[in-house]
Structures are given as C-alpha cells and as structure tokens.
Amino acid sequence: MMENGTASPSSRRIMAAWCPTLAIDRWRLGQDRPDPSAPLILIGETAHGPRITAVSPPARAAGARRGMLLADARALAPGLVVHPADPAGDHAFLETLALWVQRWGPWSALDAPDGLIVDVTGVAHLFGGEDALMVDARACFAARGLQVRLAIAPTAGAAWALAHHGPDRSALAEGGDPLDALRDLPVAALRLDDAVLLLLDRLGLKRIGDLAAIGRSALARRFRDRRAPAANPLVRLDQFAGRVPEPILPVIAAPVPTVLRRLIEPLRHRDLLDRVVADLALALARRLEAHGQGARRLDLTLWKVDGGVLRRALELAAPTRDAAHITRLFAHKLDDCDAGFGIEVVRLSAPWAEPLMLSQTDLEASAQQHGTSLAACIDRLTARLGAAAVAMPVPRASHLPERAQGWVTPDPTRAMQEELAFHARPLKLLDRAEPIAVIYEAPDGLPRLFRWRGAVHEIARAEGPERIAPEWWREKGGARLRDYYRIEDSSGRRYWIYRRGLPGDGRGGVPEWFLQGLCG
C-alpha cells in the first residue's frame, strides 16, 4: 500500500474488502444449525445498559440498528434473537482473515472492526484481470460463509470509500484522479469522525466534490487545530488523492515451530512410530529453546501411504519443551492409531507457544525424584480423562460463599487459592445451602438448638455473627442480609450456618436459617 513512506497512485493497486456483518457471520460460523432468517443481534454492556453492536439483515429490516439500546430495539421488534458480542473473538477472526486474503496479494492489513486492505499491485493478471480477481475473492469469501463488498483503487482511502459507499466490485481506473472520479460520494467516505461529519453537514458540505471545491486554504484555517487524520478533512482529502502517505501496519504471520520427518520406508509398527515421535519431540524442544518459548498446544500429523491423514492434538497446562514429557503424552494418543499400509510422513508443530524462561534444574530434578510436578500431573490427567474433566478453583470478586469461587482450566502458573486474612471459611461447603430449623435467643441472639436432616443438635459453642450484605448490583431490592455463625454441637461436630434476614427488616417474614458448610 505504501512504499518508502509515500503513496504512488499510478503504480499501486489496493483492494478493500468490507464485511458489514462480520460479527454476525462469525457467530453463525460457530453454530451447528444456524438460521439465516432469524432476526439476530449481538449486544455489549455499556454504562447505560445493553447496546446493540451487530445486526443481521432480518433484524435490520425489523427496525434494529447498531448503537441502539436493547430496550428500544425490543420495543420495535419483540422477536429479536439476542446473544452477547465477542469483540476480542471478532478481532482474532479478522486477523486470521487478514492472513488468508494474502492469496490475492503479497501483504494485507486490518481495517477494524470489519474490513481488510490488500495490496494487489502487479498480481491481477494472474487471475485474468481485476474484475476476475474480485469475482474469485467474492466466491472464496462466500465459501466461508461471509458476504463482502470489494473495491480496487490506487489508494487505500479511495478503495475504502468505494467498498463502503460505491458500487460493489468496482475498480477505479489506473492513473486517474480519485478526487475527480469519486466526487459524488458522500463525505462519510473520507473516514471522518462523527463530530466532523455533523459539522460538515450543517455547513451544507455533503459530497466529496463540495468539500474539494471550497479550497485548501479555507479547510486549513477551519481545521488548523485538528491533528488526527479522522478529525481533519484536508488530511483525509490528501490521503484520498495520494498526495500524502498513509501509514498502515501490515499483518505478518508468526512462524509456527514445526519439525517434519519424511521416512525412507513406511512405518507399520508402534515401537518404531514411538521412536520417530521421540525424535521429533527432541527436535521441536531444541527449536523452542532457541526462541525462548514453550509449547502450550501440540499438533501431531501422520500421513499414510494410502492418502489418509491422522491427527492428534494436545493442550498443556503450562508451557513446556520437555521432550520426554511430550513423548509420554502422545503415547496415550497413539493407542488407537491405525497405520494401514504404513506411515510415510510425520509432522509435529506447536501452533500455540508462550515465552518460557530458563528454570533451575535442581528444583526440576527434585520434583522428578520425589514426585510428579503439578504441570506434568495436570497434563497426564487431561490426556487420560479429557480436558473437561480437569479443572481448578479460582477466587472471584464476591463475598457470598457460593459465588466466591469458580472453576477454570488448570494453570499451574497462577495461584490456586488466595488468602482471606480477615475471616475463615470451613473446609467443605455444600453444593447448595440446606434449610434448618433453629431455636435462638430473641430477637437476634446466638442460636441454641437446630434440626438438620431429621436430627436435633444442641449447640454447645457459637461464634459470630459475620454479616454479609446482599450484592445490590445482582439481587433485587428485597434481598436480605446474612449473619453467619460458626457453631459446635454437644458431640464436637462443627458447622457453618447463617440466618437470612432480620426480624422486622421490612423485607419478608420470619428470618430463615440455612446450613452451608462443615468445619474440620
């Protein structure tokens, strides 16, 4: 798009691809049976409530618009199908597309949140011309379930304007002046901020030709304090025409550490295959060590003589480049491997790698001598039981015991449990607090007797209360506070109970008692 910091409209050809419903299309690609006719919208949380971030064509026909509050949209169309947006996932998907579109040019760039820029200089003849190139690109996008608008122009600004506001699959003639050819497009095609567009509309400047006709001196005086290109129409006009450079950051694929072996004779026996995998693991570990990285995901691909392909994948709990550990993990994955007439090519790659600093070898050796390290133990359990069967508890920002902890994929690098210095918790919490009947000192004194699961327990000692207020941002207005007590019955068993509500608090009737934990 740029060469040595300058734009050259006569030599450069830029293709802009715009997918107006990228977030909707990406959401549908992840569904088993999508319904294209459903009025689907995606929402994001804002300070004023849920707001629409993406709209499908059926939802747009029903009256929903991007940026509208969800409550207003539902008032117009009660049948909207609502799902939460995933901006990080959309950006990652757009980065993947940016690498994929490099089949039509040497490099590409992001036009967030839903566009791509591709340099197609000197490659159109390989597809039979620029029109044929755009036809091929449109067909390839459609095969992936994406509908796009395409345009080719000498500059990135002109290509963007054509893709968003011009006819679909239009190409600006090479050597022409973009300002003269696209003077009838609206000023919104210059990629200006909303505040600037509002000001130009009030001044009666609605087309690019109107803006270019008033002269450079007038625009320079009016917007002399605007430094950002999106806030200065004069800068955008110069970028549009190719008079000034427009810095654009290309997307470069990160190299994936990969090792491959082409075998002289096909393998049919398991012991030989294990030796090849061990050799590949050692070679991959050396490559990862050279870059100071460790593998978090490993892909093993085996090509058979009859054309079949076998794939095995692993996700590790922590970055590693231990060849012996990798070999042991893949040994469980290869038990059901059918070599057929033989395996002739084996490849091992690490598509997900993270920085891994050098560790103290004496500590690692001690862990191997006296027991398995935590990361290795998690990897073995995951390989045998599956990723969904292994999880670790992590603290959450909540004072309520049932919400103060969640379960996530194991990660030995993070703390397993935070210290709660201001209060203690029982060793075991019930999955759901169970109601109990309690006799206590009126009106809000210590409990003296309680019945649980048909048995009566006399309370010998009690400690408390520890008061926990309801979470007003989650609960309704009638939520009641809790008073927790640590108690011990006459047999020496200890429990953790709480009273929900106070007598006469105006938020319900008689307070209720529950047992939530068992103390050691």
MOQUI-V252475 format. One line per field, one symbol per residue. phi: phi as a letter, one per 40 degrees, with the letter a starting at -180 (. if undefined). psi: psi as a letter, one per 20 degrees, with the letter a starting at -180 (. if undefined). burial: # if it has 9 or more other ideal C-beta (glycine too) atoms within 8 Angstrom, else .. A space follows every 10 residues. Layout:
phi: ???
psi: ???
burial: ???
//
This chain:
phi: .bbfgbbbdc bcbbbbbbbc bccccccccc ccbcbccccc bbbbcbcbhc bcbabcdccc cchcbcgccc ccccccbccc cbaccbdccc cccccccccc cccbacaaac bdcabbbbcb cgbcccbghc cccccccccc ccccgbbbbb abacbccccc ccccbbccfb bcdcgccdcc cbcccccccc gccccccccc cccgcbbccc cccchccccc ccbcccccdc bbcccccccc cgcbcbcbcc cbccccdaba bcccbccbbc cccccccccc cccccccccc bgbbcbbbbb bbccccgcbb bbbbbccada bccccccccc cccccccbcg chbbbbbbbb cbbbdbccbc cccccccccb iccccccccc ccccbhcccb abcbcbcacc dcbcabbbcd accbccaccb ccabbccbbc dadbcbbbbb cccacccbaa bafgbcbccc babicbcbcc cccbcccccb cbbcbcbbcc cgcbbbbabc gbcgcgbicc dbbabbabcc
psi: gqokjqpnhi hqppppppnh lgggghghhj qgmqohipnp qqqqprhjrp qphqpqghhh hiiqqpiqqh ghhhhhnhjq opqqrmhghg ghhhhghhhh iiijrhrrqq mqikrqppok pjihhhjkrh ghghgggghh ghhjkpprpq qprhrhghgg gghhiaqqlq ppppirohhh hkhiqqiiij lqqhhghggh hhijniqhhh hhiiqhhghh ghkhiohphi johgghghhg ijhqqoppoq ppppppppqq poqgqqpiqg hhhhhgghgh hghhhgghhh jkrqphpppp ppprhjiqpp ppqqpqhqpq kohgggghgi hhijhkpoic iqphpppprn ioqqporpro hhgghhhhhi rpqgghgggg ghhgiqhiip rqqqqrmqip giijqrprpp oiiqphpqpn hirqqrhppq hpppqqpppr pqhlaqqhqq ppliqpppoh qqpaqopoqq ohigrrhjqq rqoqpoqpai iiqqrorqpo rqpkijkacq qqqqpirpq.
burial: ##....###. .########. ########.. ........## ####.....# ######.### .#.##..### ..##..#..# #.#.###..# #.###.###. ##.##.#### #.######## ..##..#..# .#######.# ##...#.### ########## ####.#..## ##...#.##. ###.#.#.## ##...##..# #...#.#### ##......## ..#.....## ########## ##...#.#.. #.....#### #.#..##... .###.##### #####.##.. ..######## #####....# .#.#.##### #.#.###### ####..#.#. .######### ..#..#.... ...#..#... ..#.###### ###......# .###.....# ...#.....# ##........ .....#..## ..##.#.#.# .....##.## ##....#.#. .#.#...#.# #.......## #########. ...####### ##..#..... #.#######.
//
